[in-house]
Amino acid sequence: MATEYETAYETEYGRDLGSYGGPGSREAGAGDDGRWHRLPAGLRAPFEARSWRELAYVLLGLPISVLLFTYAVTMVSLGAGLLVTFLGIPVLAAGLAGCRGFGALERARARGLLGLEVGAPEPLRMKKQGAMAWMGAVLKSGTSWRSLLYALLYLPWSVFSFAVAVNFWAFGWTLMTYPLWFWLFPMYGGQDGIQLYGDEGHHIYLDNPFEITVTALVGVLFTLATPWIVRALTMVDRLMVHGLLGPSRLSARVVELESDRGVVVDTAAADLRRIERDLHDGAQARLVALAMDLGLAKEKLTEDPRAAARMVDEAHGEVKTALQELRDLARGIHPAVLTDRGLDAALSAVASRCTVPVQVDVDLSARPVPAIEGIAYFTVSELLQNISKHARATRAAVDVWRVDDRLMLQVVDDGVGGADVSAGSGLAGLAERLDAVDGILVVDSPVGGPTRVTAELPWRGDRGVGRGGLG
């Protein structure tokens, strides 16, 4: 049985670049011979450019949130109050449109200071042109209302994060630098140092060397912890920007399906062109030549029967060749054995035509729908053809099994390796074909081999045919 295989997924529309090093940042590692990176992350954090960018994001958040909240509440309240008249609709639409604009600015601010890449949400969909159509599209757009929700929620969160960040930052740096300025208390404040405790008859000041040193160490701990606290606060900001100001899951899925539909159409058109080319250059050309040979044989039948018989015999051979080409073409489209007996028998037939010995192991208790079954057959056929042409292998193996609602395919060979999906080869087209049906193709092919290609397809619709019906 094949080894267990795990796949990783990621959302293409919300890539977090928070760990990148911008220009002038120490984490970029340029010009310091790597010595800066040998320090523990906890010691580097207060001086890294990323920490200061995140602090700047939190500090800017408070005034921006006040502006957003004031605008949103004013426009929505005014629009709602005017709904008894016609003016309420355009005012409300204008308020929502303004929130969308502020959302674009917030995405830009998150991109610049947090390194968070969030795609733009879906644009307004207007069936007609005009002001009324625009207002209707703004009011019906989920993006507009999510932007309004962001404007309302961001104010209380920004007040909290601003207070926490400023207090921790100021408290830490103040205590850490206490040995440098504690002399100001007796000189200008009339007391010995920072008052730790005091009542009517007793006062405790931090004024001796030991207490000053401990105070500074406490300040160091606060200073080292502050960047991580600010980073935790900005994680909430990342979630809010990503969830409320980015594209919704539904719109992202629509974009993905539209892309997959284009791939399916292009693949179908390419298959039709291939079939047309194979028919035109193969069987059709042979049939035309056969018709001409039979015509010549007919003319010579009375004059030279022996030559006519020889020409008929040659035409008979051409008929056999043309029939074989038609069989191969039909097998490449969708073989009858796949329809009648399933993947086990069909893949065994493909493996028997490979130039190297292939071990086939199909462990399925039922059959998927014809579309998925056909794609699985095509995938294995293409991979075995690649092994025959390029791998220089001595043996190969094909494993097919099911994991939950996924159909897993794995083709392994001991060839020279070096296969790369990104090189624009046939593997890239195969990956696109699988992606069009929510499938995945992963190639592990180090130079020198071995090569392991794993394909994952959705399992859709059992036919209820057991293992006995597959072989």
PyMOL commands that set and color helices and strands:
alter all, ss='L'
color gray80, all
select helices_A, chain A and resi 26-28+36-38+41-47+49-81+88-113+131-140+142-176+178-181+184-189+209-245+249-303+305-333+336-341+343-352+370-391+421-423+426-435+467-469
alter helices_A, ss='H'
color red, helices_A
select strands_A, chain A and resi 14-16+116-118+194-198+203-206+358-363+396-403+406-413+440-444+451-458
alter strands_A, ss='S'
color yellow, strands_A
deselect
rebuild
show_as cartoon
